[in-house]
């Protein structure tokens, strides 16, 4: 039985070009932050990605990524060796992981996973909160100052900033609820009643 304390995690975030009618959305930035209960935060990785089409005005308003940022950027597929090195053998973490899972389908049959969704975990443990957005949770649990200190030149909706926020949220939850020696499955399929009994906040 693999415990949470013995698991290595990789938090992942993608920013996208924005949805356009008749076209599939594509990623324009990827960020990865490694974390383990034993070693804390580790290596990080961030790269803009060639989109093959313009970023929509609505998406640019959210993340601020411009055509000049993407000039000469690599494709997601070309980053396969680096992504495999960072993600393989780790549990993957994202806040609302649908987008991240979808964009990793660029690598059919990849070995990555299992997936842990911090949005799902915080809803299970604290069902009475009004706002489960990444920023609201980081503010509410006192994580934002540390995040800003770690990445002073980045902001919300930057892929590395958001990935690091997810990693810190998971670290906070594991520590706050005393989950270190629980099996990893405790994060994959949380028992909501048990989680509520563990709350210290």
N, C-alpha and C positions, 0 to 999 in steps of 0.2 A: 504494500500500500504506500503510494507516494504521498508524503506530507507536503503541506504548503511551504514549510520552512526549507524543504529540500528541492523546491521547484525554482527554476529560472524563468523569468518572465520577460516578454518584450512588448512594450506598449507601442501602438501603431496609430498613425493618423494620416489621412489623405485630405488634401484640398483639391477641389475640382474646377473644371472649366465652366460648369453650369449647364443646366439642361436646356436643350434647344429642340424645337419641334422636329420630329423625324430623325433625330440623331441621339446616339447613346452618349451619356455623360462620360467624360474622360478625366483622369487625374492630372494635376499640374504641379503638385508638390507632395512629397512623402517625408514623414518624420518618424523616427524610431528612437525610443528611450529604453534601455535595458535596466532591469531591476531584479534583485533577489533579496529575500528576507535576511540572508546571511551577510551579504556584501553591500546592500543598499543600492543606490543609483549607480549605474555603470556607464558604459559607452553609449554615445548618441550618434545619430546619423540623420542628415537632412539633405534633400536635393530637390531642386525644381525639375520638372519633367516636361518634355516636349509634348504638346497637346495635339498638334496636327490641325488645329482649328482655333479661331479666336476665343478668348475668354469672354463670357457674356458680361454685360454691364452689371447685372445683378450680382453675379459671383465676384466680380472685381470690387464691388462696393463692400462685400463682406470681408474678403481676405486681402484685398489690395495688391494682388499679383498682376503685374503689367506685362505687355509683350516684351519689353526689354529684359525683364526677369527671366523670361523663357528662351531668349535668344541663345542658341547653342546648347540648350539643356539636353541631357540624355533621355532616351525613351525608357519607360518603365521596364520593358523586356530586357534592355541592355544592362540593367542593374541586377539581373538575376543572380550573378555570383555573390554580390555583396549582400543582397537580401537573404539569400540562402544561408550565408555565414552568420548573419545576425539573428535570423528567425528560427532556423532549424533547431529542434530539440528544446524549444521554449514554449510555454503557454503564452498565447497571444492575448493582449489586453486592448480594448478600445471602449470609448464611451458612445454607446449606440453603434454597435459594430457592423451594421448592415452595409455601409459604404465601404468599409475596409475589406470585408469578406468579398464583396462584389468586385472590387478592383484587383484583388489578388487572384481572381479567376483568369487574369492574363497569363498565369502559369498553370495550365491544366495538369491536374494530378499532383500538385505540389504537396509536400508532406507537412505543411504548417498546421499548427493547432495543438491542443484544443483552444477554443475561444472563451474568453472571460469578458463579460460586458459590465463595466462599472456602473452604467446607468441602471441596469437590471439589479445589481447588487445593492445599490443605495436605495432603490425603491423598495426592495425586500426588507432591508434593515431599518429604514426610516420612512415608513409609508405615509407619514403625516406632513411631510414637507410640501411647500407650495411650488418650489422650483427645483428641478433636477438637472438643469443645464450645467455644463462643466464649470463655467465661471461661478455660478451661484453656489455650487457645492464646495468649490475651492475657497470661496469667501466664507461660507458658513462654517467650514471645518478648520479655518485658520491656515490653509495651505497657500493662499495667494502670495503672502510676503516671501515665503521661501522660493516659490516658483519665479517671482520677479527677480529675486536675488541670483538665482541660477542662470536666468536667461534675460538679462537686463535690456538687451537690444531687440527682443522679440515681443510679440503680443498675441492676444487671442486670435484664433483662426490662422495662425502660423502653424504649420504641421508639427514642427518640433516642440513648440510651446504646448500645443494641445496634447501631443503624445506624452510629454513629460508630466502634464497635469493629470492624465489618466494613471500614469505610474505612481504618482504621489498620492492620488486618491486611493488606489488599491493598497498602498503601503499603510496609509492612515487607517483604513478599514480593518486590515488584518491586525494591526497593532491595537486598535481601539476595542475590537471584539475578542482579542486573544485567540486568534485562529491559527497560530503558527504550527501547532502540532496536529491540527485537523487534516484529514485527507484532502487532496486537491479537489475531489468531487464536491466538497463543501462549497466551493466557489462556482462550480459548474451547475449545480442544481441545489441552490440554497433552500433549506427548510425554513420557511418564513416565520413560523411560530418560534422555532429555536433561535433564530436571529434576533427576534424582538426581545427575547428573554436575556440575550447577551448585551443588549445596548447599555452603554455607559454614559450616553448623552441624552 
